[in-house]
């Protein structure tokens, strides 16, 4: 008993000590348009699904490069084609891409790689296009793109990190496989991080519209203008209406089966836990899926599905350099361009997913204050933004890229 008392006193003593000041700066790559990247990748971007094999071969050959491929770009209705284009442009504009190499295929009446390149080049970064059909085929295109890519990587590796304020940081917020403790532990700690980033002039993106259902009034009350609150109500209603149009109830898939296994019984219960990631920061904008966030400091709400791949893709296109991904079930999702920091407050998840957990705050249930848990996550955000690799990056996990669609293929 005496030993236990001594341990408790030691804990209290440590907590009473004044913690060091939060770091207000990080180290990143400054871009011509004023953005700062936490990474300096050559982004090898597929303009059309038939260019995917060349895109992947080139990226595998070149160090310091990442590839983004997709099954779209053709036989899509106009709104979907526009969405595909904007998503690809958004990733090219993300500050983590120091330069962009677009691998394209011949387009007849649809958007071309040159058009994507034109939009990205406005940021001031170098963009090159290699079109498979404008040469003698795949072998020549692969060789040409590899040579161009080599030159681009050499240019990028000559750049050095510079100190930047937290006001240049845009943090994405997402969660997966939530359970009954998510809103009490890691989501609440992530909310503390959101508040600190915004207090220092930075920005955050809260996504997953399906996980706002039942909590609309709470989010609307945080908006800086009444019109933004009305938009939150609108995107939630439209999401539910869109699902009902197929003759099914959204509540048939939300909460998900793993949420239910974790003890969640209703979508409202899940939402009330999920929005804890927003903290108390003011909501300054409500934006469509994959739209680039404005430079206004505060919380930006993005209208995305609950599907992790699509949600993360939208957040990255919105400009986030790093993402805090909180999970109770140990989801191993990782975006190829945006550094994904996996956080858990679930003791079982921390043990079962040791290899892919970046921050464990499960000692919240042993008395760790939320602000101390939040500080642990905040320090990891600053470290990762400054170059520390996440477990996902070390293990080459890059599975979270999926373009959300609004219509059928044609």
Residue pairs with C-beta under 8 A, 6 or more apart in sequence:
11 367
15 369
15 372
19 372
19 375
22 196
22 200
22 375
22 378
23 166
23 379
23 382
24 165
24 166
24 200
25 163
25 164
25 165
25 166
26 38
26 163
26 164
26 166
26 168
26 169
26 382
26 385
26 386
27 161
27 162
27 163
27 164
27 385
27 386
27 387
28 36
28 37
28 38
28 95
28 161
28 162
28 164
28 168
28 321
28 385
28 386
29 36
29 37
29 38
29 39
29 40
29 95
29 98
29 159
29 161
29 162
30 36
30 162
30 164
31 37
31 95
31 98
31 123
31 124
31 125
32 123
32 124
32 125
33 122
33 123
33 124
35 95
35 123
35 168
35 319
36 95
36 164
36 168
36 169
36 321
37 94
37 95
37 96
37 97
37 98
37 321
38 95
38 96
38 321
38 322
38 339
38 384
38 385
38 386
38 387
39 96
39 98
39 321
39 337
39 339
40 64
40 96
40 98
40 156
40 157
40 159
41 64
41 65
41 66
41 96
41 97
41 98
41 156
41 337
42 62
42 64
42 65
42 66
42 97
42 98
42 99
42 100
42 101
42 149
42 152
42 153
42 156
43 65
43 66
43 67
43 68
43 91
43 92
43 94
43 97
43 99
43 100
43 101
43 337
44 55
44 58
44 59
44 62
44 65
44 66
44 67
44 68
44 101
44 103
44 145
44 149
45 55
45 67
45 68
45 88
45 91
45 92
45 100
45 101
45 102
45 103
45 116
46 52
46 55
46 67
46 68
46 69
46 70
46 73
46 102
46 103
46 104
47 73
47 88
47 102
47 103
47 104
47 105
47 112
47 113
47 116
47 129
48 73
48 74
48 104
48 105
48 107
48 113
49 69
49 70
49 71
49 72
49 73
49 74
50 74
50 105
50 132
51 103
51 104
51 105
51 132
52 69
52 70
53 138
54 103
54 130
54 132
54 138
54 141
54 142
54 145
55 67
55 68
55 69
55 103
56 67
56 69
57 142
58 65
58 67
58 101
58 103
58 142
58 145
58 146
58 149
59 65
59 66
59 67
60 67
61 146
61 149
62 146
62 149
62 150
62 153
63 153
64 153
64 156
64 157
65 101
65 149
65 153
66 336
66 337
66 398
67 336
68 88
68 91
68 336
68 337
68 401
69 401
70 84
70 88
70 401
70 402
70 403
72 80
72 84
72 403
72 405
73 81
73 84
73 110
73 111
74 107
74 110
75 409
75 410
76 84
76 110
76 405
76 407
76 409
76 410
77 407
77 408
77 410
79 406
79 407
80 405
80 406
80 407
81 110
81 111
83 289
83 290
83 403
83 404
83 405
83 406
84 111
84 403
85 111
85 115
85 116
86 290
86 291
86 317
87 290
87 313
87 314
87 317
87 403
88 116
89 116
89 119
89 120
89 317
90 290
90 291
90 292
90 316
90 317
90 318
90 319
91 97
91 316
91 317
91 337
92 100
92 102
92 116
92 117
92 119
92 120
92 125
92 127
93 119
93 120
93 123
93 292
93 319
94 316
94 317
94 319
94 320
94 321
94 337
94 338
95 319
95 321
96 321
96 337
96 338
96 339
97 125
97 337
98 125
98 156
98 159
99 125
99 126
99 127
99 128
99 152
99 155
99 156
100 117
100 120
100 125
100 126
100 127
100 128
101 127
101 128
101 129
101 130
101 145
101 148
101 149
101 152
102 113
102 116
102 117
102 127
102 128
102 129
102 130
103 113
103 130
103 132
103 141
103 145
104 112
104 113
104 114
104 116
104 129
104 130
104 131
104 132
105 131
105 132
105 133
106 131
106 132
106 133
106 134
107 113
113 129
113 131
114 129
117 127
117 128
117 129
120 127
121 127
126 152
126 155
128 148
128 152
130 141
130 144
130 145
130 148
131 141
132 138
132 141
135 141
135 144
161 386
161 387
165 200
165 201
166 197
166 200
166 201
166 202
166 382
167 200
167 201
167 202
167 297
168 202
169 197
169 202
169 203
169 321
169 322
169 381
169 385
170 202
170 203
170 204
170 205
170 293
170 318
170 319
170 320
170 321
171 193
171 194
171 197
171 202
171 203
171 204
171 205
171 320
171 321
171 322
171 323
171 324
171 381
172 204
172 205
172 207
172 312
172 315
172 316
172 318
172 320
172 322
172 323
172 324
172 338
173 190
173 194
173 204
173 205
173 206
173 207
173 277
173 278
173 323
173 324
174 207
174 208
174 308
174 311
174 312
174 315
174 323
174 324
174 325
174 326
175 182
175 186
175 187
175 208
175 211
175 274
175 277
175 325
175 326
175 327
176 308
176 325
176 326
176 327
176 329
176 331
176 333
177 256
177 258
177 259
177 262
177 327
177 328
177 329
177 330
177 331
178 187
178 255
178 259
178 262
178 264
178 270
178 273
178 274
178 327
178 328
178 329
179 259
179 261
179 262
179 263
179 264
179 328
179 329
179 346
180 262
180 263
180 264
180 273
181 328
181 345
181 346
181 365
182 262
182 273
182 274
182 276
182 326
182 328
182 345
182 346
183 272
183 273
183 274
183 276
184 273
184 345
184 364
185 345
185 346
185 361
185 362
185 364
185 365
185 373
186 326
186 327
186 328
186 343
186 344
186 345
186 346
186 361
186 373
186 377
187 273
187 274
187 276
187 277
187 326
187 345
188 276
188 370
188 373
188 374
189 343
189 345
189 361
189 364
189 370
189 373
189 374
189 376
189 377
190 276
190 277
190 279
190 324
190 326
190 343
190 374
190 377
191 276
191 277
191 278
191 279
191 280
191 374
192 279
192 370
192 371
192 373
192 374
192 375
192 377
192 378
193 279
193 324
193 374
193 377
193 378
193 381
194 204
194 206
194 277
194 278
194 279
194 281
194 299
195 279
195 280
195 281
196 374
196 378
197 203
197 204
197 378
197 381
198 204
198 279
198 281
198 282
198 297
198 298
198 299
201 297
202 297
203 293
203 295
203 296
203 297
203 298
203 299
203 300
204 278
204 281
204 298
204 299
204 300
205 293
205 299
205 300
205 301
205 302
205 315
205 318
205 320
206 275
206 277
206 278
206 299
206 300
206 301
206 302
207 301
207 302
207 303
207 304
207 311
207 314
207 315
208 274
208 304
208 305
208 306
208 311
209 235
209 236
209 239
209 303
209 304
209 305
209 306
210 239
210 250
210 254
210 267
210 305
210 306
211 254
211 267
211 270
211 271
211 274
211 275
211 306
212 219
212 232
212 235
212 236
212 271
212 274
212 275
212 301
213 236
213 239
213 240
213 250
213 254
213 267
213 268
213 271
214 266
214 267
214 268
214 269
214 271
214 272
215 268
215 271
215 272
215 274
215 275
216 232
216 233
216 236
218 272
218 275
219 229
219 232
219 275
219 278
219 283
219 301
220 228
220 229
220 230
220 232
220 233
221 229
222 278
222 280
222 281
222 282
222 283
222 299
223 229
223 232
223 282
223 283
223 286
224 282
224 283
224 284
224 298
228 283
228 284
228 285
228 286
228 301
231 286
232 283
232 286
232 301
235 286
235 303
239 250
239 303
239 305
240 250
243 249
243 250
244 250
250 267
251 266
251 267
254 267
254 270
254 306
255 264
255 265
255 266
255 267
255 269
255 270
256 306
258 329
259 270
262 328
262 329
264 270
264 273
277 324
277 326
278 299
279 299
281 298
281 299
282 298
282 299
283 298
283 299
283 300
283 301
284 294
284 296
284 297
284 298
284 299
284 300
285 293
285 294
285 296
285 298
285 300
285 301
286 300
286 301
286 302
286 303
287 293
287 300
287 301
287 302
287 303
287 318
288 302
288 303
289 302
289 303
289 304
289 305
289 310
289 314
289 404
290 302
290 313
290 314
290 317
290 318
290 404
291 302
291 317
291 318
292 317
292 318
292 319
293 300
293 302
293 318
293 319
293 320
294 300
300 318
302 314
302 315
302 318
304 310
304 311
304 314
304 315
304 404
305 311
305 404
307 402
307 404
308 331
308 333
308 400
309 333
309 399
309 400
309 401
309 402
310 402
310 403
310 404
312 323
312 325
312 333
312 335
312 338
312 340
312 400
312 401
313 335
313 400
313 401
313 402
313 403
313 404
314 404
315 323
315 338
316 323
316 335
316 337
316 338
320 338
321 338
321 339
321 385
322 338
322 339
322 340
322 341
322 381
322 384
322 385
323 335
323 338
323 339
323 340
323 341
324 341
324 343
324 377
324 381
325 331
325 333
325 340
325 341
325 342
325 343
326 342
326 343
326 344
326 345
327 342
327 343
327 344
327 346
327 349
328 344
328 345
328 346
328 349
329 346
329 349
330 344
330 346
330 349
330 352
330 353
330 356
330 357
331 342
332 342
332 353
332 356
332 392
332 397
333 340
333 397
333 399
333 400
334 340
334 390
334 392
334 393
334 397
334 398
334 399
334 400
335 398
335 400
335 401
336 398
336 400
336 401
339 384
339 385
339 390
339 392
339 393
340 390
340 392
340 400
341 358
341 359
341 377
341 380
341 381
341 384
341 390
342 353
342 356
342 357
342 358
342 359
342 390
342 391
342 392
343 357
343 358
343 359
343 360
343 361
343 377
343 380
344 350
344 353
344 357
344 359
344 360
344 361
344 362
345 360
345 361
345 362
345 364
345 365
345 373
346 362
347 362
347 365
349 357
349 362
350 357
350 360
350 362
355 391
355 395
356 391
356 392
356 395
356 397
357 391
358 380
358 384
358 390
358 391
359 376
359 377
359 380
361 368
361 373
361 376
361 377
363 373
364 370
364 373
380 388
384 390
392 398
